[in-house]
């Protein structure tokens, strides 16, 4: 990670922490959950949800997911819901949604265990929709918006 991308990431975290602190002052939970606590990740994974559901980053930024629950999860892109110029992504390094689903079914390949992280750098601007294979039916879906 370059010094410039670390600085951008830190600025994004600081902004999210400020928003989270402000929202907590209104009696609600922080929008980014973990951000107000100073943890070093962008998206947490609860029992059946990504928190926050949507993150916005700049082209070239890295997003870090951390499993903050006791269940195994995956981070799996919907192949037809990422920008045309984007490279497919999934925890476990799969090259397609079908391969990721098959890998999970054949032995939990691509799982992100409790306390573990998965990260991905996003180069192409656009919207990336993703899900957790074992908890997709429960609504565990998320979105990364990459601004140019």
LINFEN-V789752 format. One record per residue. N is the residue number from 0. RES is the residue in three letters. SS is DSSP state (2 for helix, 1 for strand, 0 for the rest). PSI is psi in radians with two decimals (999 if undefined). NEAR is the number of other ideal C-beta (glycine too) atoms within 12 Angstrom. Layout:
n = [N/N]
res = [RES/RES]
ss = [SS/SS]
psi = [PSI/PSI]
near = [NEAR/NEAR]
This chain:
n = [0/1/2/3/4/5/6/7/8/9/10/11/12/13/14/15/16/17/18/19/20/21/22/23/24/25/26/27/28/29/30/31/32/33/34/35/36/37/38/39/40/41/42/43/44/45/46/47/48/49/50/51/52/53/54/55/56/57/58/59/60/61/62/63/64/65/66/67/68/69/70/71/72/73/74/75/76/77/78/79/80/81/82/83/84/85/86/87/88/89/90/91/92/93/94/95/96/97/98/99/100/101/102/103/104/105/106/107/108/109/110/111/112/113/114/115/116/117/118/119/120/121/122/123/124/125/126/127/128/129/130/131/132/133/134/135/136/137/138/139/140/141/142/143/144/145/146/147]
res = [UNK/UNK/UNK/UNK/UNK/UNK/UNK/UNK/UNK/UNK/UNK/UNK/UNK/UNK/UNK/UNK/UNK/UNK/UNK/UNK/UNK/UNK/UNK/UNK/UNK/UNK/UNK/UNK/UNK/UNK/UNK/UNK/UNK/UNK/UNK/UNK/UNK/UNK/UNK/UNK/UNK/UNK/UNK/UNK/UNK/UNK/UNK/UNK/UNK/UNK/UNK/UNK/UNK/UNK/UNK/UNK/UNK/UNK/UNK/UNK/UNK/UNK/UNK/UNK/UNK/UNK/UNK/UNK/UNK/UNK/UNK/UNK/UNK/UNK/UNK/UNK/UNK/UNK/UNK/UNK/UNK/UNK/UNK/UNK/UNK/UNK/UNK/UNK/UNK/UNK/UNK/UNK/UNK/UNK/UNK/UNK/UNK/UNK/UNK/UNK/UNK/UNK/UNK/UNK/UNK/UNK/UNK/UNK/UNK/UNK/UNK/UNK/UNK/UNK/UNK/UNK/UNK/UNK/UNK/UNK/UNK/UNK/UNK/UNK/UNK/UNK/UNK/UNK/UNK/UNK/UNK/UNK/UNK/UNK/UNK/UNK/UNK/UNK/UNK/UNK/UNK/UNK/UNK/UNK/UNK/UNK/UNK/UNK]
ss = [0/0/2/2/2/2/2/2/2/2/2/2/2/2/2/2/2/2/2/2/2/2/2/2/2/0/0/0/0/0/0/0/2/2/2/2/2/0/0/0/0/0/1/1/1/0/0/0/0/1/1/0/0/1/1/1/1/1/0/0/1/1/1/1/1/1/1/0/0/0/0/0/1/0/0/1/1/0/2/2/2/0/0/0/0/0/0/0/0/1/0/0/0/0/0/0/2/2/2/2/2/2/2/2/2/0/0/0/0/0/0/1/0/0/0/0/1/1/1/1/1/1/0/0/0/1/1/1/1/1/1/0/2/2/2/0/0/0/0/0/1/1/1/1/1/1/1/0]
psi = [2.31/2.81/-0.71/-0.73/-0.57/-0.74/-0.76/-0.75/-0.73/-0.72/-0.72/-0.76/-0.75/-0.73/-0.76/-0.67/-0.71/-0.75/-0.78/-0.73/-0.74/-0.77/-0.67/-0.57/-0.36/0.16/0.04/3.09/2.73/2.39/-0.66/0.17/-1.60/-0.41/-0.73/-0.42/-0.08/0.16/2.71/1.02/2.86/-0.65/2.21/2.72/1.96/-2.95/-0.66/0.64/2.66/2.38/2.05/2.86/-0.59/2.38/2.57/2.25/2.98/2.74/2.32/-0.16/2.71/2.45/2.36/2.19/2.39/2.30/1.86/0.20/-3.12/-0.04/2.65/2.47/2.99/2.81/1.88/2.07/2.51/2.05/-0.61/0.19/0.63/2.77/2.59/-0.62/-0.06/2.70/2.40/2.60/2.58/2.48/2.41/-0.13/0.37/2.64/-0.01/2.80/-0.71/-0.79/-0.67/-0.79/-0.76/-0.73/-0.72/-0.80/-0.53/0.11/0.48/0.55/2.43/0.11/2.60/1.86/2.91/2.21/-0.21/2.89/2.74/2.41/2.72/2.33/2.32/2.05/-0.76/2.22/2.63/-2.98/2.31/2.08/2.44/3.00/2.99/2.13/-0.95/-0.27/0.30/-0.76/-0.41/-0.02/0.33/1.53/2.76/3.10/2.38/2.18/2.12/2.07/2.48/999]
near = [15/12/9/13/22/16/15/22/29/20/17/28/30/18/21/32/26/19/24/27/21/18/20/19/13/12/8/14/21/26/25/34/32/31/35/27/21/17/24/20/34/38/42/39/43/28/21/20/25/42/34/31/25/22/38/27/36/25/23/22/34/31/38/33/39/31/33/27/26/14/25/28/45/40/47/45/41/29/25/14/22/30/25/14/15/26/20/28/37/37/35/32/19/28/18/22/28/19/23/34/26/20/24/30/16/15/11/21/22/34/30/37/20/18/18/25/26/35/25/35/26/35/24/26/22/23/24/40/26/40/34/40/37/27/28/25/11/17/15/31/29/36/25/42/26/28/18/16]
